[in-house]
């Protein structure tokens, strides 16, 4: 099953992957689906998190220790011939002071 939303997580200041240790969810109305590890590099670096399996318009929320919370409203995943078309989002996490 294809995810509805795939989130690339990066450190805003250095532009490097920051998905390892990040947690979050996608929300649509009262429905919540947790983000899960999705894709990584051959060296084991986690690059993306994903959630959902159906079309919809979602609010994406992400948290990681040492960073400010991140969210985006209005993330839309559309349906296709074979299910959902994955929408990709880039979350640029800002280190916390």
C-alpha positions as CSV (number, residue, x, y, z in Angstrom):
1,X,0.0,0.0,0.0
2,X,1.3,3.4,-1.0
3,X,1.5,6.1,1.8
4,X,-0.6,9.2,1.4
5,X,2.1,11.4,2.8
6,X,5.9,11.1,2.7
7,X,7.9,13.6,4.8
8,X,11.6,14.3,4.1
9,X,13.0,15.6,7.4
10,X,16.1,17.9,7.3
11,X,18.0,20.1,9.7
12,X,17.2,23.7,8.5
13,X,20.7,25.1,9.3
14,X,22.9,22.4,7.7
15,X,20.5,20.7,5.2
16,X,21.3,17.2,6.4
17,X,18.8,14.4,7.0
18,X,17.2,14.7,10.5
19,X,14.4,12.0,10.4
20,X,16.2,9.7,12.9
21,X,14.4,10.1,16.3
22,X,11.6,12.3,14.8
23,X,8.0,11.4,15.6
24,X,4.7,12.7,14.3
25,X,1.4,12.0,12.7
26,X,-1.0,13.1,10.0
27,X,-4.5,14.3,11.0
28,X,-7.7,14.4,9.0
29,X,-10.7,15.4,11.1
30,X,-10.7,12.9,14.0
31,X,-8.5,10.4,12.2
32,X,-4.8,10.2,13.2
33,X,-2.1,8.1,11.6
34,X,1.4,8.0,13.0
35,X,4.4,8.7,10.8
36,X,6.6,5.6,10.4
37,X,10.2,5.2,9.0
38,X,9.9,5.0,5.2
39,X,13.2,5.4,3.3
40,X,16.8,5.6,4.1
41,X,20.3,5.5,2.6
42,X,22.5,2.4,2.4
43,X,24.5,3.7,5.4
44,X,21.4,3.4,7.6
45,X,20.6,7.2,7.6
46,X,16.8,7.6,7.8
47,X,15.6,10.1,5.2
48,X,11.8,10.0,5.3
49,X,8.7,9.2,7.4
50,X,5.3,8.3,5.9
51,X,1.7,7.7,6.9
52,X,-1.7,7.1,5.6
53,X,-3.0,5.0,2.7
54,X,-6.0,6.9,1.4
55,X,-6.6,10.2,-0.4
56,X,-7.4,13.2,1.8
57,X,-6.3,16.6,3.0
58,X,-4.1,16.3,6.1
59,X,-2.4,18.3,8.8
60,X,1.2,17.0,9.3
61,X,2.8,17.4,12.7
62,X,6.4,16.5,13.6
63,X,8.5,16.6,16.8
64,X,12.1,15.8,17.5
65,X,14.2,16.4,20.6
66,X,16.4,19.4,20.2
67,X,14.3,21.0,17.5
68,X,11.2,23.2,17.4
69,X,7.9,21.5,16.6
70,X,7.0,21.6,12.9
71,X,3.5,21.4,11.2
72,X,1.9,22.0,7.9
73,X,-1.9,22.2,7.1
74,X,-3.5,21.5,3.8
75,X,-1.3,18.6,2.6
76,X,-3.4,16.9,0.0
77,X,-3.0,13.3,-1.3
78,X,-5.1,12.5,-4.4
79,X,-6.5,9.2,-5.5
80,X,-5.1,7.5,-8.6
81,X,-6.0,4.5,-10.7
82,X,-4.2,2.1,-8.3
83,X,-5.0,3.9,-5.0
84,X,-3.5,7.0,-3.5
85,X,-0.8,9.1,-5.1
86,X,1.8,9.9,-2.5
87,X,2.4,13.6,-1.7
88,X,5.9,14.5,-0.7
89,X,6.6,17.2,1.9
90,X,9.9,18.6,3.1
91,X,10.1,19.4,6.8
92,X,12.9,21.8,7.6
93,X,13.4,21.5,11.4
94,X,14.8,24.5,13.2
95,X,17.1,23.7,16.1
96,X,15.6,24.8,19.5
97,X,17.5,27.5,21.4
